[in-house]
Amino acid sequence: MTKLIELLDSYSIDKITLLTSVLSVLAIALLILINGETAKSVIQGIYESIATIFGSTYLVLTLLCFFFLILLGSTNYGSYKLGGKDSVPEFSYFSWIGMLFCSGIGGGIIYWSSVEWTYYVESPQFDLIPFSVEAYSLATAYGLFHWGISAWSIYGIPAVALSIAFYKYNLNSLRLSSSLTGLGFKGIESSLFGRLIDLMFVLATIGAAGGTIGSYIPMLSSGFSNLFNINNNLSLDLGVIALCVGLFGFSVYKGLDRGIKILSNFNLLLALIFLILVLLSADITNILNTALSGIYYSFIYFWDMSTLGITKTSNFSKEWTIFYWAWWVAFGPLVGLFIARISKGRSLRQVIFGMLFFGTLGTWLFYLILGGYSMNAELSNQVTVLANMGEYGHANTVISVVNSLPLNTLMLLIFCVITVVFITTSYDSMSYVISYHVLKTDGNSTNPHKNLRLGWALILGILPATLVLYSDHSVALDLILITSLPLMLVYPLMALSIMKELKSYEKT
């Protein structure tokens, strides 16, 4: 025990924060394993209460984030340069965009883009006729909406707040509490208020990470089962988790330049190659028509989709839009912290519009090409996507869509590799950022020790493994909304801090 304490001290670790975080993970995992049905009932009950009481708040918050960032980036404040006027970017545009996109998306874009439209077309909103041409267009539009500029606006607030604080005050660590420095809280990181915020962040990130990875594993297992003709069972699920954890552990151990940057660049290129191959193997005219109609509907229904659940009660909004906004809120501070770390030398305008444009463009390409292919495969009877969703479920249907492509073995292999690397690049940035939050606030280290980063990579694999053992992935998704609620309360404070910091800069 003495040697362990000495080791933690040598890494400048805040033992209280570390112990609280690890014990919380273990407590949730044990509760699920010991009495899964009770845990499920409790988690789902909390989810329903939060969605009912605070659902409209998530919707309003997202709209405010969007308008705030657009206005901020369009004013003279947008020229504010992170790190000072003489600072130069640490990473090239391509590497910066790759890390920005990959850290913010993870495997979600792969999991949802090909089949999300199936959830919407049968019961379309706004009084459209089910399975009509308009219903299919709106189904495409809803995918673009849930993964588009609104989602990246939620990421943008913490990214801007943390970027300003990190470089203005030459902070030696990245903490969520630092985003509130502009409010006049000197040394907030070491205060009780700051420590509570940072602890909330760590717990929320762990919960969201566990829930997200837990939901992706069945799809990856189905893909590997098809590729290598092996049984799709619990052993395979656990093996896939071990693979993902091992890879992002190795990546974060190597650090930003030798790990995360290389993987992000690789995956960005591989994803583009995959989408080009999908496009070339499909009827480009049909894909283009589907894309244009989806984009058109996403614009004309943007306000209606954004306010559904505010203007009137909507179960659809509660189940989908509010869930998605909670997802982005849960990951927003994490992504913001990582983007702050890689954005030295960039202007606020570059950070804001880079996220809103390139983030949206990347997700839209997946939804328009892979989702468009899936939709047209259903309409041409090439793949019975809707029937497969009812019979085999989400994960297996995604794999069936990819398997229907020409050169299906190669395409499925590329698809699985992209998914694994997307998960890796997202969660190695998690390990990196969480490691900062368990360091002592008075420490002098500018980077958490690689062993600490590796340790967090392993810890982040505990909840997904637990959820796989429990075999009910709905719990995984419910966890995301629950963990996002405390963080949502920090967003208005971050916006105020941004304005105070920029007002102060304007005076100088």
C-alpha positions in Angstrom: 0.0 0.0 0.0 2.8 2.4 0.9 4.5 1.7 -2.5 1.2 2.4 -4.2 0.8 5.7 -2.4 4.4 6.7 -3.3 3.7 5.7 -6.9 0.6 7.9 -7.1 2.5 10.8 -5.5 5.2 10.4 -8.1 2.6 10.9 -10.8 1.1 14.0 -8.9 -2.2 12.2 -8.6 -5.1 13.6 -6.6 -5.9 10.5 -4.6 -9.5 11.6 -3.5 -10.6 12.3 -7.1 -9.0 9.1 -8.4 -10.5 6.9 -5.6 -14.0 8.4 -5.9 -14.0 7.9 -9.7 -12.8 4.3 -9.6 -15.1 3.3 -6.7 -18.1 4.8 -8.6 -17.3 2.7 -11.7 -16.9 -0.4 -9.6 -20.2 0.3 -7.7 -22.2 0.7 -10.9 -20.6 -2.4 -12.5 -21.3 -4.5 -9.4 -24.9 -3.3 -9.2 -25.5 -4.4 -12.8 -23.8 -7.7 -12.4 -25.4 -8.6 -9.0 -28.9 -7.4 -9.7 -29.2 -6.4 -13.3 -33.0 -6.2 -13.4 -33.1 -3.8 -10.5 -30.3 -1.7 -11.9 -32.1 -1.6 -15.3 -35.4 -0.5 -13.6 -33.7 2.2 -11.6 -31.7 3.5 -14.6 -34.7 3.5 -16.9 -36.9 5.2 -14.2 -34.3 8.0 -13.8 -34.0 8.3 -17.5 -37.8 8.8 -17.9 -37.9 11.4 -15.2 -35.0 13.4 -16.6 -36.4 13.3 -20.1 -39.9 14.4 -18.9 -38.7 17.2 -16.5 -35.7 18.5 -18.3 -36.3 17.5 -21.9 -37.3 20.9 -23.2 -34.3 22.4 -21.4 -32.0 20.3 -23.6 -33.8 21.6 -26.7 -33.6 25.2 -25.7 -29.9 24.8 -24.6 -29.0 23.4 -28.1 -30.6 26.3 -29.9 -28.9 28.8 -27.7 -25.5 27.1 -28.3 -26.0 27.3 -32.0 -27.0 31.0 -32.2 -24.3 32.0 -29.6 -21.5 30.4 -31.6 -22.7 31.8 -35.0 -22.8 35.3 -33.5 -19.4 34.9 -31.8 -17.7 33.6 -34.9 -19.2 36.3 -37.0 -18.0 39.2 -34.8 -14.6 40.7 -34.2 -14.2 38.3 -31.3 -13.7 35.6 -33.9 -10.2 36.9 -34.6 -9.0 36.1 -31.1 -6.0 33.9 -31.5 -5.4 31.1 -29.0 -1.9 31.3 -27.6 -1.3 34.9 -28.5 -1.0 36.7 -31.9 2.5 35.2 -32.6 1.5 31.6 -31.9 1.6 29.1 -34.7 -0.6 25.9 -35.1 0.9 22.8 -33.6 -0.8 20.5 -36.2 -1.5 20.8 -39.9 -5.0 21.5 -41.1 -5.5 17.9 -42.1 -4.3 16.5 -38.8 -6.3 19.0 -36.8 -9.5 18.3 -38.8 -8.9 14.6 -38.5 -8.4 14.7 -34.7 -11.3 17.1 -34.3 -13.7 14.9 -36.2 -12.6 11.5 -34.9 -12.5 12.6 -31.3 -16.0 14.0 -31.5 -17.7 11.1 -33.3 -16.3 7.8 -32.2 -18.1 4.7 -33.6 -21.5 6.3 -33.4 -21.5 7.5 -37.0 -20.9 3.9 -38.1 -23.5 2.5 -35.8 -26.3 4.8 -36.8 -25.8 6.2 -40.3 -26.9 3.2 -42.4 -30.1 2.4 -40.6 -31.3 5.4 -38.5 -33.8 6.3 -41.2 -35.7 3.1 -40.6 -36.8 4.3 -37.1 -38.4 7.4 -38.7 -40.0 6.4 -42.0 -42.8 4.3 -40.5 -44.2 7.0 -38.2 -43.0 10.3 -39.7 -43.5 13.6 -37.9 -45.3 16.7 -39.1 -48.3 14.8 -40.4 -46.5 13.2 -43.3 -47.8 9.9 -44.8 -45.8 6.8 -43.6 -43.5 5.3 -46.3 -44.3 8.2 -48.7 -41.6 9.9 -50.7 -41.8 12.8 -48.2 -41.5 10.4 -45.3 -38.2 9.0 -46.7 -36.9 12.5 -47.3 -37.7 13.6 -43.7 -36.1 10.4 -42.4 -32.9 11.3 -44.1 -33.2 14.9 -42.8 -33.6 13.7 -39.2 -30.4 11.8 -39.4 -28.6 14.9 -40.7 -30.3 17.0 -38.0 -29.3 14.8 -35.1 -25.7 14.6 -36.2 -25.3 18.0 -37.8 -24.6 21.6 -36.9 -26.8 21.5 -33.7 -24.8 18.6 -32.3 -21.5 20.3 -33.1 -22.8 23.5 -31.5 -23.1 21.7 -28.2 -19.4 20.6 -28.6 -18.5 24.2 -29.5 -19.3 25.9 -26.2 -16.8 24.0 -24.0 -14.3 24.0 -26.8 -14.2 27.8 -26.9 -14.4 28.3 -23.2 -11.6 25.9 -22.5 -9.4 27.0 -25.3 -9.5 30.6 -24.1 -8.7 29.7 -20.5 -6.0 27.2 -21.3 -3.9 29.5 -23.4 -4.7 32.8 -21.8 -3.6 31.6 -18.3 -0.9 29.2 -19.5 -2.5 26.4 -17.6 -0.5 23.2 -17.1 -3.5 20.9 -17.1 -6.8 20.6 -18.9 -9.8 20.7 -16.5 -13.4 21.5 -17.1 -13.5 23.8 -14.1 -10.9 26.0 -15.9 -13.6 27.0 -18.4 -15.2 29.2 -15.6 -12.0 31.2 -14.9 -13.5 34.2 -16.7 -16.2 34.5 -14.1 -13.6 35.7 -11.6 -12.9 32.4 -9.8 -9.2 32.6 -9.2 -7.7 29.1 -8.7 -11.1 27.5 -9.3 -9.4 24.2 -10.0 -8.3 23.8 -6.4 -11.6 25.1 -4.9 -14.4 22.9 -3.6 -16.7 24.1 -6.4 -14.1 23.4 -9.1 -13.3 20.0 -7.7 -17.0 19.1 -7.8 -17.3 20.2 -11.4 -14.3 18.2 -12.4 -15.5 15.1 -10.5 -18.9 15.4 -12.3 -17.1 15.5 -15.6 -15.0 12.4 -14.8 -18.1 10.4 -13.7 -20.2 11.6 -16.6 -17.4 10.8 -19.1 -17.0 7.3 -17.7 -20.8 6.7 -17.8 -21.1 8.0 -21.3 -18.1 6.1 -22.5 -19.4 2.8 -21.0 -22.8 3.3 -22.4 -21.5 4.2 -25.9 -19.0 1.4 -26.2 -21.5 -1.1 -24.8 -24.0 -0.3 -27.5 -21.4 -0.7 -30.4 -20.0 -4.0 -29.4 -22.9 -6.2 -30.8 -22.4 -4.6 -34.2 -18.7 -5.2 -34.2 -19.1 -8.8 -33.0 -21.6 -9.4 -35.8 -19.1 -8.0 -38.3 -16.2 -10.1 -37.0 -18.5 -13.2 -36.9 -19.3 -12.8 -40.6 -15.7 -12.0 -41.6 -14.1 -14.9 -39.8 -17.0 -17.4 -39.7 -16.9 -17.7 -35.9 -19.7 -17.9 -33.4 -21.2 -14.6 -32.3 -21.3 -15.2 -28.6 -20.2 -13.7 -25.2 -16.6 -14.7 -25.8 -16.5 -12.8 -29.0 -18.1 -9.7 -27.4 -15.5 -9.7 -24.7 -12.7 -10.2 -27.2 -13.9 -7.2 -29.2 -13.9 -5.1 -26.0 -10.4 -6.3 -25.2 -9.3 -5.4 -28.8 -10.7 -1.8 -28.5 -9.4 -1.2 -25.0 -6.0 -2.5 -26.0 -5.8 -0.3 -29.1 -6.8 2.9 -27.5 -4.6 2.1 -24.5 -1.7 1.7 -26.8 -2.6 4.9 -28.7 -2.9 7.0 -25.6 0.2 5.5 -24.1 2.1 6.8 -27.2 0.6 10.3 -26.8 -0.8 12.9 -29.2 1.9 12.9 -31.9 2.8 9.2 -32.1 -0.6 7.8 -31.2 -3.8 9.8 -31.5 -2.7 12.0 -34.5 -1.5 9.0 -36.6 -4.7 7.0 -35.9 -6.9 9.9 -36.7 -5.1 10.7 -40.0 -5.3 7.0 -40.9 -8.9 6.6 -40.1 -9.9 9.8 -41.9 -8.3 8.5 -45.1 -9.7 5.0 -44.7 -13.2 6.4 -44.1 -13.1 8.6 -47.2 -11.9 5.5 -49.3 -14.8 3.5 -47.8 -17.4 6.1 -48.7 -16.0 6.5 -52.2 -16.2 2.7 -52.8 -19.8 2.7 -51.5 -20.6 5.6 -53.8 -19.0 3.9 -56.8 -20.8 0.6 -56.1 -24.3 2.2 -55.9 -26.5 4.0 -58.3 -25.0 7.5 -58.0 -28.1 9.2 -59.4 -30.3 7.6 -56.7 -27.9 8.5 -54.0 -27.6 12.1 -55.2 -31.4 12.4 -55.4 -31.8 11.0 -51.9 -29.1 13.3 -50.6 -30.5 16.5 -52.2 -34.0 15.8 -50.9 -32.7 15.0 -47.4 -30.6 18.2 -47.3 -33.6 20.2 -48.6 -35.9 18.8 -45.9 -33.3 19.4 -43.2 -33.3 23.1 -44.0 -37.1 23.6 -44.3 -37.9 21.6 -41.2 -34.9 22.7 -39.1 -36.9 25.0 -36.8 -39.7 22.4 -36.5 -37.3 19.6 -35.6 -35.4 21.9 -33.2 -38.5 23.0 -31.3 -40.6 19.8 -31.3 -40.9 19.1 -27.6 -40.9 22.8 -26.7 -44.0 23.9 -28.6 -45.8 20.7 -27.8 -45.3 17.5 -25.9 -43.7 14.8 -28.2 -42.8 11.3 -27.3 -40.7 11.2 -30.5 -38.6 14.2 -29.3 -38.1 12.5 -25.9 -37.0 9.3 -27.4 -34.8 10.7 -30.1 -33.8 14.4 -30.2 -33.6 14.8 -26.5 -31.6 11.6 -26.2 -29.2 12.8 -28.9 -28.8 16.3 -27.3 -28.1 14.6 -24.0 -25.5 12.4 -25.7 -23.7 15.5 -27.1 -23.9 17.3 -23.8 -22.3 14.2 -22.0 -19.4 14.2 -24.5 -19.3 18.0 -25.1 -16.8 18.9 -22.3 -14.6 15.9 -23.2 -14.4 16.9 -26.9 -14.0 20.5 -25.9 -11.1 19.7 -23.7 -9.4 17.7 -26.4 -10.0 20.4 -29.1 -8.6 23.0 -26.8 -5.4 20.9 -26.5 -4.9 20.7 -30.2 -6.0 24.2 -31.3 -3.0 26.4 -30.3 -2.4 29.0 -32.9 -6.0 28.8 -34.3 -8.4 31.7 -34.1 -11.8 31.3 -32.4 -13.4 31.7 -35.8 -11.3 28.8 -37.1 -12.3 26.7 -34.1 -16.0 27.6 -34.3 -16.6 27.3 -38.0 -14.1 24.4 -38.3 -16.2 22.4 -35.9 -19.5 23.4 -37.3 -18.5 23.0 -41.0 -16.0 20.0 -41.0 -17.8 18.2 -38.2 -21.1 18.5 -39.9 -19.7 17.7 -43.3 -18.1 14.5 -42.1 -21.2 13.2 -40.4 -23.4 14.2 -43.4 -21.2 12.3 -45.8 -21.8 9.1 -43.9 -25.5 9.7 -43.6 -25.9 10.7 -47.2 -23.7 8.0 -48.8 -24.0 5.0 -46.5 -27.5 5.9 -45.3 -28.5 6.7 -48.9 -27.2 3.4 -50.1 -29.1 1.6 -47.4 -32.4 3.4 -48.2 -32.1 2.8 -51.9 -31.2 -0.8 -51.3 -34.5 -1.2 -49.4 -36.6 0.7 -52.1 -35.0 -1.5 -54.9 -35.6 -4.7 -52.9 -31.8 -5.4 -52.9 -31.8 -5.6 -49.1 -34.9 -6.0 -46.9 -33.6 -3.4 -44.4 -36.9 -2.7 -42.6 -37.7 -6.4 -42.3 -34.2 -7.2 -41.0 -34.5 -4.5 -38.4 -37.7 -6.1 -37.1 -36.3 -9.7 -37.2 -32.6 -9.4 -36.4 -32.2 -6.0 -34.7 -30.1 -2.9 -35.3 -26.6 -4.4 -35.1 -27.1 -7.3 -37.4 -29.0 -5.2 -39.9 -26.1 -2.7 -40.2 -23.8 -5.6 -41.1 -26.3 -7.0 -43.6 -26.3 -3.6 -45.4 -22.5 -3.6 -45.6 -22.5 -7.3 -46.7 -24.8 -6.4 -49.7 -22.0 -4.2 -51.2 -19.8 -5.5 -54.0 -16.6 -7.0 -52.7 -18.5 -7.5 -49.5 -15.7 -9.2 -47.6 -13.2 -6.4 -48.3 -15.9 -3.7 -47.5 -16.9 -5.4 -44.3 -13.3 -5.6 -43.2 -12.7 -1.9 -43.9 -16.0 -1.2 -42.1 -14.9 -3.0 -39.0 -11.5 -1.5 -39.0 -13.0 2.0 -39.3 -15.3 1.3 -36.4 -12.6 0.0 -34.2 -10.3 3.0 -35.0 -13.2 5.5 -34.5 -13.8 4.0 -31.1 -10.0 4.0 -30.4 -9.5 7.7 -31.4 -12.5 8.8 -29.4 -11.6 6.9 -26.2 -7.9 7.5 -26.2 -8.7 11.2 -26.1 -11.0 10.4 -23.2 -8.2 8.6 -21.3 -5.9 11.5 -22.1 -8.3 14.2 -20.8 -9.6 12.2 -17.7 -6.0 11.7 -16.7 -5.6 15.5 -16.4 -8.6 15.6 -14.0 -7.1 13.3 -11.5 -3.8 15.2 -11.2 -3.1 17.5 -8.3 -4.2 21.0 -9.0 -0.8 22.3 -7.8 1.2 19.9 -9.9 3.8 21.0 -12.4 3.3 18.3 -15.0 2.0 19.5 -18.4 1.2 16.0 -19.4 -0.2 13.1 -17.4 2.2 10.2 -17.1 1.7 7.5 -19.8 1.1 4.8 -17.2 -1.8 6.9 -15.8 -3.3 7.3 -19.3 -3.0 3.6 -19.9 -4.7 2.9 -16.6 -7.7 5.0 -17.5 -7.9 3.3 -20.8 -8.3 0.0 -18.9 -10.8 1.5 -16.5 -13.0 2.8 -19.3 -13.4 -0.8 -20.5 -15.0 -2.0 -17.2 -18.6 -0.7 -17.8 -18.8 -1.9 -21.4 -17.7 -5.4 -20.3 -20.3 -5.3 -17.5 -23.1 -4.3 -20.0 -22.0 -7.1 -22.4 -22.2 -9.6 -19.5 -25.6 -8.4 -18.6 -26.7 -8.6 -22.3 -29.1 -5.6 -22.3 -27.7 -2.7 -24.3 -30.7 -0.4 -23.7 -29.2 0.3 -20.3 -26.1 1.5 -22.0 -28.0 4.2 -23.9 -30.1 5.3 -20.9 -26.9 5.9 -18.9 -25.8 8.6 -21.3 -28.8 10.9 -20.6 -28.4 10.4 -16.9 -24.8 11.4 -16.8 -25.3 14.4 -19.0 -27.7 16.3 -16.6 -25.1 17.8 -14.2 -22.9 18.9 -17.1 -25.9 20.7 -18.8 -26.0 23.1 -15.8 -22.4 24.2 -16.5 -23.1 25.3 -20.1 -24.6 28.7 -19.3 -21.7 29.4 -16.9 -19.2 28.6 -19.7 -21.0 31.0 -22.1 -20.8 33.8 -19.5 -17.2 33.1 -18.9 -16.5 33.3 -22.6 -18.1 36.7 -22.9 -16.3 38.1 -19.8 -12.9 36.9 -21.1 -13.5 38.4 -24.6 -14.8 41.7 -23.1 -11.6 41.8 -21.0 -9.5 41.1 -24.1 -11.4 43.8 -26.1 -10.5 46.5 -23.5 -6.8 45.6 -23.7 
